[in-house]
Amino acid sequence: MAGSSGRSLQKMDMGDSMDEETRRLVQKHQLQDDATDDSVEVVIWMRDRVGIHVTLECAGHEATAEDLFEVVVKERNLPQDCDNVFSIWLVSPLLELRLKKSHKPFQFAQMWDEFCVLYTDSKPDEISRDEPVVMFQRNVFLTLEEEMNICHEVMLSLLYHEAKFNVIEGRYVVQPEEYDQLAGIQALIHLEHYNANTHTQDHYKKELHKFYPEFMRKPKSTKFFKFGKNDGVEPLEVRVERAHRQISGAYKDKDIKQALPALYRTYLEVCWQYAFYGSAFFEGKIQKQVGKIKGHLPGVEKDMEVLVALNTDGICIIDQLREDPMLAVPYEELSWALDTNEEEENKMAVLMLQFLVKEEGEEVTKVLQVFSSQAKMMDALIESCVKRKHQQRDQSARDGISVPDGARKKFRNERFCSKITNKLEKMTLSTYSLKGDKIPMRDSN
């Protein structure tokens, strides 16, 4: 699960309140902290690879996330009220943690090894080498509707760079032709208009790691294809060159610097369609059946490593091995429960997800178990997101705003699952009637 290979950042969020274990850790270190007037040097990074170096004078270790946030707002000329859009995070190869305004980054950095032990399954030597950096990035509680209304160029730029990072990291899994579209937009932003003399296929080939996720750059024999037929026969350098040339033609009469806000938005609009956009990511395991023979007994169960993506609208489960989104459920159709398994030694906490499906013409509920060291944090974030949705609905009612059934249904919301085909057959699920009676597994014949 979380980062034993160190292959990707595990993006986490504690919701609006700390879980008890985290609270105890913070309190312990607050008691241990010695008063000091030493200054602290900090670099605050953004996803556009810009870092702001700042020296915090006089007890700099006491600086809060809000203090660092204000530094970025001033240095990047951001609106003062952008705290609903961005947050301060601590980020390392093993873990990402969103900080609340009152949290002290220096204090949390001192506890990093303990956080990694608590919330990852990484090996001791990996944890000992792991060091966090301070990041300024998207606030997981920013709704899609709020983001769609943003026009400020610097804010759009930061959101674009973060989305691009998630695409290249393989977190945002899109359709094959959309990877080319995104690569073309990216090329126009960073390389400007297509020039046949300089933008050769050899040039793109050397830069493919900047345009496509690793699984698309793997040799054909080791690559998995998520959306049907093999779309990787044509070399990627040919595809990105064509995409760059085509979008350059669409912008041939425009100054690229002036067109940047529109290009950022165009890139984001592709990502906005997906259920996992803007999520905090957690690692876990679910059970899958293998060796199942149609019409006969089910096969044995094996663990499948998954990414659990949580945002303001719902939950998405992604098969890590195949880079394949398998399940998307909006909160309106979700019930959940946390089983910490604290009484059973060496047994991992489990987040149980229950959701409605239509099966053979009747509505039933399915239950999926997600085993994870981060289950408590997932539970806290889901609870916070659902609570905020209720508050927004109640506020709309108080303001006299007419809210029809499913009022969230704008853009992504009414089609939360439209870009993702739920692959229930790949997961081990329990089935219940709407009355709560367990339904035995049906024979395929």
C-alpha positions as CSV (number, residue, x, y, z in Angstrom):
1,M,0.0,0.0,0.0
2,A,1.3,3.4,0.9
3,G,4.5,3.9,-0.8
4,S,6.6,0.9,0.0
5,S,8.0,1.2,-3.5
6,G,8.2,5.0,-3.2
7,R,6.8,5.2,-6.8
8,S,4.3,7.9,-6.2
9,L,3.1,10.5,-3.7
10,Q,0.3,9.4,-1.5
11,K,-2.0,12.4,-1.2
12,M,-4.0,12.5,2.0
13,D,-6.3,14.8,3.9
14,M,-7.7,14.6,7.4
15,G,-10.9,16.3,6.6
16,D,-12.0,19.1,8.9
17,S,-10.9,17.3,12.1
18,M,-7.9,15.3,13.1
19,D,-8.3,11.7,14.0
20,E,-7.4,10.7,17.6
21,E,-3.9,9.2,16.7
22,T,-2.9,12.3,14.9
23,R,-4.1,14.6,17.7
24,R,-2.1,12.6,20.2
25,L,1.1,12.9,18.1
26,V,0.7,16.6,17.8
27,Q,0.0,17.1,21.5
28,K,3.1,15.0,22.4
29,H,5.3,17.1,20.2
30,Q,3.8,20.3,21.5
31,L,4.8,19.3,25.0
32,Q,8.3,18.3,23.8
33,D,9.0,21.5,21.9
34,D,11.6,23.8,23.4
35,A,11.2,27.5,23.2
36,T,13.7,29.0,20.8
37,D,14.2,32.3,19.0
38,D,16.0,30.7,16.1
39,S,15.0,31.8,12.6
40,V,14.0,29.1,10.1
41,E,14.6,29.1,6.3
42,V,11.8,27.6,4.3
43,V,11.2,27.0,0.5
44,I,7.5,26.9,-0.4
45,W,7.1,25.0,-3.7
46,M,4.3,25.1,-6.3
47,R,3.5,22.6,-9.0
48,D,4.9,25.0,-11.7
49,R,8.3,24.2,-10.1
50,V,8.6,27.8,-8.7
51,G,9.9,27.9,-5.2
52,I,9.7,30.9,-2.8
53,H,12.6,31.1,-0.3
54,V,11.7,32.8,2.9
55,T,13.5,33.3,6.2
56,L,11.1,33.2,9.2
57,E,12.7,35.4,11.9
58,C,12.3,34.9,15.7
59,A,10.8,31.6,16.6
60,G,10.3,30.7,12.9
61,H,9.5,27.1,13.9
62,E,6.2,28.5,15.4
63,A,5.1,29.8,12.0
64,T,1.7,28.5,11.0
65,A,0.4,27.2,7.6
66,E,-1.5,30.5,7.4
67,D,1.7,32.5,7.7
68,L,3.3,30.6,4.8
69,F,0.1,30.9,2.8
70,E,0.2,34.7,3.1
71,V,3.8,34.6,1.9
72,V,2.7,32.9,-1.3
73,V,-0.3,35.2,-1.8
74,K,2.0,38.2,-1.7
75,E,4.8,36.8,-3.8
76,R,2.5,35.4,-6.6
77,N,0.1,38.3,-6.5
78,L,-2.9,36.1,-5.7
79,P,-6.2,37.3,-4.4
80,Q,-6.4,37.6,-0.6
81,D,-9.5,35.4,-0.5
82,C,-8.0,32.4,-2.4
83,D,-7.8,30.2,0.7
84,N,-10.7,28.2,-0.5
85,V,-8.8,27.4,-3.7
86,F,-5.3,26.5,-2.3
87,S,-3.8,25.0,0.8
88,I,-0.4,24.4,2.4
89,W,0.7,20.8,2.2
90,L,3.6,18.8,3.4
91,V,4.7,16.5,0.6
92,S,7.2,13.6,0.3
93,P,7.7,10.6,-1.9
94,L,5.8,8.5,0.7
95,L,3.0,10.9,1.9
96,E,1.1,14.1,1.3
97,L,-0.6,15.9,4.1
98,R,-2.9,18.9,3.9
99,L,-2.3,21.4,6.8
100,K,-5.0,23.5,8.3
101,K,-4.3,27.2,8.9
102,S,-3.3,26.7,12.6
103,H,-1.0,23.8,11.9
104,K,2.7,24.4,12.3
105,P,4.6,23.0,9.3
106,F,7.9,22.8,11.2
107,Q,6.3,20.8,14.0
108,F,4.6,18.4,11.5
109,A,7.9,17.9,9.7
110,Q,9.5,16.9,13.0
111,M,6.8,14.2,13.3
112,W,7.1,13.0,9.7
113,D,8.6,9.6,10.5
114,E,5.8,8.9,12.9
115,F,3.2,10.0,10.3
116,C,4.8,7.6,7.8
117,V,4.7,4.7,10.3
118,L,1.1,5.5,11.2
119,Y,-0.3,6.1,7.7
120,T,1.9,4.1,5.3
121,D,3.2,0.5,5.0
122,S,6.7,1.7,4.1
123,K,9.8,0.0,5.3
124,P,11.9,1.5,8.1
125,D,14.8,2.4,5.8
126,E,12.4,4.1,3.3
127,I,10.9,6.1,6.1
128,S,14.3,7.2,7.5
129,R,15.2,8.6,4.1
130,D,11.9,10.3,3.5
131,E,11.8,14.1,3.9
132,P,8.8,16.4,3.3
133,V,8.8,19.7,1.4
134,V,6.3,22.5,1.8
135,M,3.8,22.7,-1.1
136,F,1.2,25.2,-2.1
137,Q,-1.5,23.4,-4.0
138,R,-5.2,22.8,-4.6
139,N,-7.5,22.7,-1.6
140,V,-9.4,19.4,-1.7
141,F,-12.6,21.1,-0.5
142,L,-12.7,23.4,-3.6
143,T,-15.8,22.4,-5.5
144,L,-15.8,22.0,-9.2
145,E,-18.4,24.7,-9.7
146,E,-16.1,27.1,-7.7
147,E,-13.1,26.2,-9.8
148,M,-15.0,26.7,-13.1
149,N,-15.7,30.3,-12.1
150,I,-12.0,31.1,-11.6
151,C,-10.6,33.6,-14.2
152,H,-7.4,34.8,-12.4
153,E,-4.5,33.9,-14.7
154,V,-2.0,32.9,-11.9
155,M,-4.6,30.8,-10.2
156,L,-5.5,29.1,-13.5
157,S,-1.8,28.5,-14.1
158,L,-1.3,26.8,-10.8
159,L,-4.3,24.6,-11.2
160,Y,-3.2,23.7,-14.8
161,H,0.3,22.7,-13.5
162,E,-1.2,20.6,-10.8
163,A,-3.5,18.9,-13.2
164,K,-0.7,18.3,-15.6
165,F,1.4,16.7,-12.7
166,N,-1.5,14.4,-11.9
167,V,-1.9,13.4,-15.6
168,I,1.9,12.6,-15.9
169,E,1.9,10.8,-12.6
170,G,-0.9,8.5,-13.8
171,R,-3.4,9.6,-11.2
172,Y,-5.7,11.2,-13.8
173,V,-6.4,8.4,-16.2
174,V,-8.1,9.8,-19.4
175,Q,-9.1,8.4,-22.8
176,P,-6.2,7.7,-25.2
177,E,-7.2,10.5,-27.6
178,E,-7.4,12.9,-24.7
179,Y,-3.8,12.2,-23.7
180,D,-2.9,13.5,-27.2
181,Q,-5.2,16.5,-26.8
182,L,-3.6,17.4,-23.4
183,A,-0.1,16.9,-24.8
184,G,-0.9,19.3,-27.7
185,I,-2.2,22.0,-25.4
186,Q,0.9,21.5,-23.1
187,A,3.2,21.8,-26.1
188,L,1.6,25.0,-27.3
189,I,1.9,26.5,-23.8
190,H,5.5,25.6,-23.2
191,L,6.9,25.4,-26.8
192,E,4.7,28.0,-28.4
193,H,3.6,27.7,-32.0
194,Y,4.5,24.5,-33.9
195,N,7.7,25.0,-36.1
196,A,8.5,22.1,-38.4
197,N,12.2,23.0,-38.3
198,T,12.6,22.8,-34.6
199,H,9.7,20.6,-33.4
200,T,10.9,17.4,-34.9
201,Q,9.9,13.9,-33.9
202,D,13.3,13.4,-32.4
203,H,12.7,16.5,-30.3
204,Y,9.4,15.2,-28.9
205,K,10.8,11.7,-28.4
206,K,13.4,13.1,-25.9
207,E,10.6,14.9,-24.0
208,L,7.9,12.2,-23.9
209,H,8.2,11.9,-20.1
210,K,6.9,15.4,-19.9
211,F,3.8,14.7,-22.0
212,Y,2.6,11.1,-21.2
213,P,2.4,8.9,-18.1
214,E,4.9,6.1,-17.6
215,F,2.4,3.3,-18.5
216,M,2.0,4.8,-22.0
217,R,5.7,5.0,-22.5
218,K,6.3,1.4,-21.6
219,P,7.2,-1.1,-24.3
220,K,4.2,-2.6,-25.9
221,S,4.7,-6.0,-24.3
222,T,4.4,-4.7,-20.8
223,K,1.6,-2.1,-21.4
224,F,-2.0,-2.5,-20.3
225,F,-4.7,-0.8,-22.3
226,K,-7.7,0.5,-20.3
227,F,-10.1,1.6,-22.9
228,G,-10.5,-1.3,-25.3
229,K,-8.4,-1.7,-28.4
230,N,-4.7,-1.1,-28.6
231,D,-4.3,2.6,-29.3
232,G,-0.5,2.7,-28.9
233,V,0.6,1.4,-32.3
234,E,1.5,4.8,-33.5
235,P,4.6,6.2,-31.8
236,L,3.9,8.8,-29.1
237,E,6.2,11.3,-30.7
238,V,4.1,11.2,-33.9
239,R,1.0,11.7,-31.8
240,V,2.2,14.7,-29.8
241,E,3.7,16.3,-33.0
242,R,0.3,16.0,-34.7
243,A,-1.6,17.4,-31.6
244,H,0.9,20.3,-31.3
245,R,0.5,21.1,-35.0
246,Q,-3.3,20.9,-34.9
247,I,-3.8,23.2,-31.9
248,S,-1.1,25.6,-33.3
249,G,-3.3,25.9,-36.4
250,A,-6.3,26.8,-34.2
251,Y,-4.3,29.5,-32.5
252,K,-2.2,30.6,-35.5
253,D,-3.4,34.3,-35.3
254,K,-3.1,34.6,-31.5
255,D,-0.3,35.6,-29.3
256,I,0.4,32.6,-27.0
257,K,1.1,34.7,-23.9
258,Q,-2.3,36.4,-24.3
259,A,-4.0,33.1,-24.9
260,L,-2.5,31.4,-21.8
261,P,-5.7,31.7,-19.6
262,A,-7.8,30.1,-22.4
263,L,-5.3,27.3,-22.9
264,Y,-5.1,26.6,-19.1
265,R,-8.9,26.4,-19.0
266,T,-9.0,24.2,-22.1
267,Y,-6.6,21.7,-20.4
268,L,-8.6,21.8,-17.2
269,E,-11.9,21.3,-19.0
270,V,-10.7,17.9,-20.2
271,C,-9.8,16.9,-16.6
272,W,-13.0,18.3,-15.1
273,Q,-15.0,15.6,-16.8
274,Y,-13.6,12.9,-14.6
275,A,-14.9,11.7,-11.3
276,F,-11.4,11.7,-9.7
277,Y,-10.5,15.3,-10.6
278,G,-9.4,17.4,-7.6
279,S,-9.2,14.4,-5.3
280,A,-7.1,13.5,-2.3
281,F,-5.5,10.1,-3.0
282,F,-5.1,7.2,-0.6
283,E,-3.7,3.8,-1.1
284,G,-5.5,0.6,-0.1
285,K,-6.3,-3.0,-1.1
286,I,-9.5,-4.6,-2.1
287,Q,-10.1,-8.3,-2.8
288,K,-10.7,-9.6,-6.3
289,Q,-11.7,-13.0,-7.6
290,V,-9.3,-14.8,-9.9
291,G,-9.7,-18.1,-11.7
292,K,-13.4,-17.8,-11.9
293,I,-15.0,-20.2,-14.4
294,K,-18.3,-19.2,-15.9
295,G,-21.1,-21.3,-14.5
296,H,-18.9,-22.9,-11.9
297,L,-17.6,-22.1,-8.5
298,P,-16.0,-18.7,-7.9
299,G,-12.3,-18.5,-8.0
300,V,-9.9,-17.7,-5.1
301,E,-9.6,-14.2,-3.7
302,K,-6.5,-12.2,-4.1
303,D,-5.5,-8.7,-3.0
304,M,-5.6,-5.9,-5.6
305,E,-3.7,-2.6,-4.9
306,V,-5.9,0.4,-5.5
307,L,-5.9,4.2,-5.3
308,V,-8.9,5.7,-3.6
309,A,-9.7,9.1,-4.9
310,L,-11.9,11.4,-2.7
311,N,-13.2,14.8,-3.7
312,T,-16.2,17.0,-2.9
313,D,-18.5,15.0,-5.1
314,G,-17.8,11.3,-4.5
315,I,-15.3,8.5,-4.5
316,C,-13.4,6.7,-7.2
317,I,-11.5,3.4,-7.0
318,I,-8.5,3.0,-9.4
319,D,-6.7,-0.3,-10.1
320,Q,-3.0,0.8,-9.5
321,L,-1.5,-2.0,-11.6
322,R,-3.5,-1.5,-14.7
323,E,-4.0,2.3,-14.2
324,D,-7.7,1.6,-14.6
325,P,-10.6,3.4,-12.9
326,M,-13.0,0.7,-11.8
327,L,-15.7,2.4,-9.7
328,A,-17.1,5.9,-9.3
329,V,-19.9,6.6,-6.8
330,P,-21.3,10.0,-5.9
331,Y,-21.9,10.7,-2.2
332,E,-25.7,10.8,-2.8
333,E,-25.5,7.0,-3.6
334,L,-23.0,6.1,-0.9
335,S,-23.1,4.8,2.6
336,W,-19.9,4.0,4.5
337,A,-18.6,2.7,7.8
338,L,-15.2,2.4,9.4
339,D,-14.0,-0.8,11.1
340,T,-10.7,-0.1,12.8
341,N,-10.1,-3.7,13.8
342,E,-8.2,-2.4,16.8
343,E,-9.0,-5.5,18.9
344,E,-7.4,-7.8,16.3
345,E,-3.6,-7.6,16.2
346,N,-2.0,-7.2,12.8
347,K,-5.4,-6.7,11.1
348,M,-5.7,-3.6,9.0
349,A,-8.5,-1.1,9.3
350,V,-11.2,-1.4,6.7
351,L,-13.5,1.2,5.1
352,M,-16.7,-0.4,4.0
353,L,-18.5,1.3,1.0
354,Q,-22.2,0.5,0.3
355,F,-23.8,1.8,-3.0
356,L,-26.8,1.2,-5.1
357,V,-26.8,-0.7,-8.4
358,K,-29.4,-2.2,-10.7
359,E,-28.9,-5.9,-11.2
360,E,-31.1,-8.1,-13.4
361,G,-33.8,-5.4,-13.3
362,E,-33.9,-4.9,-9.6
363,E,-32.2,-2.4,-7.3
364,V,-29.7,-3.9,-4.8
365,T,-26.8,-2.6,-2.8
366,K,-23.2,-3.7,-3.1
367,V,-20.6,-3.6,-0.3
368,L,-16.9,-3.2,-1.0
369,Q,-14.2,-3.5,1.6
370,V,-11.2,-1.3,1.3
371,F,-8.3,-2.3,3.6
372,S,-5.9,0.6,4.3
373,S,-3.6,2.1,6.9
374,Q,-5.2,5.4,5.8
375,A,-8.8,4.2,6.4
376,K,-9.4,6.6,9.3
377,M,-8.3,9.5,7.2
378,M,-10.6,8.4,4.3
379,D,-13.5,8.2,6.8
380,A,-12.8,11.6,8.1
381,L,-12.5,13.2,4.7
382,I,-15.8,11.6,3.4
383,E,-17.6,12.8,6.6
384,S,-16.3,16.3,6.0
385,C,-17.3,16.4,2.4
386,V,-20.8,15.0,3.1
387,K,-21.2,17.5,6.0
388,R,-20.2,20.4,3.7
389,K,-22.7,19.3,1.1
390,H,-25.5,19.3,3.7
391,Q,-24.5,22.7,4.9
392,Q,-24.5,24.1,1.3
393,R,-27.9,22.6,0.7
394,D,-29.3,24.0,3.9
395,Q,-27.8,27.4,3.1
396,S,-29.4,27.4,-0.3
397,A,-32.7,26.6,1.3
398,R,-32.3,29.5,3.8
399,D,-31.4,31.9,0.9
400,G,-34.6,30.9,-0.9
401,I,-32.7,29.4,-3.8
402,S,-34.8,26.9,-5.7
403,V,-32.9,23.6,-5.6
404,P,-34.5,20.8,-7.7
405,D,-33.8,17.2,-7.0
406,G,-30.1,16.5,-7.7
407,A,-29.4,20.2,-7.8
408,R,-25.7,19.4,-7.9
409,K,-26.2,18.1,-11.4
410,K,-24.1,20.5,-13.3
411,F,-21.2,19.7,-15.6
412,R,-19.5,16.7,-14.0
413,N,-22.0,16.2,-11.2
414,E,-24.9,14.9,-13.2
415,R,-22.5,12.6,-15.1
416,F,-20.2,11.7,-12.2
417,C,-19.7,8.2,-13.6
418,S,-20.2,9.0,-17.3
419,K,-16.5,8.8,-18.2
420,I,-15.9,5.7,-16.0
421,T,-17.5,2.3,-16.6
422,N,-17.9,0.6,-13.3
423,K,-16.2,-2.8,-13.4
424,L,-18.0,-4.6,-10.5
425,E,-17.0,-8.0,-11.9
426,K,-13.4,-7.3,-11.0
427,M,-14.1,-6.8,-7.3
428,T,-15.3,-9.1,-4.5
429,L,-18.6,-7.6,-3.4
430,S,-21.3,-8.6,-1.1
431,T,-24.9,-8.0,-2.4
432,Y,-27.9,-7.1,-0.3
433,S,-31.6,-6.4,-1.1
434,L,-33.0,-3.0,-0.2
435,K,-34.5,-4.6,2.9
436,G,-31.0,-5.6,4.0
437,D,-31.1,-9.3,3.3
438,K,-27.9,-10.8,1.9
439,I,-28.3,-12.2,-1.6
440,P,-26.1,-15.2,-2.3
441,M,-23.8,-15.2,-5.4
442,R,-25.8,-16.0,-8.5
443,D,-24.8,-18.7,-10.9
444,S,-23.7,-17.4,-14.3
445,N,-25.8,-20.0,-16.1
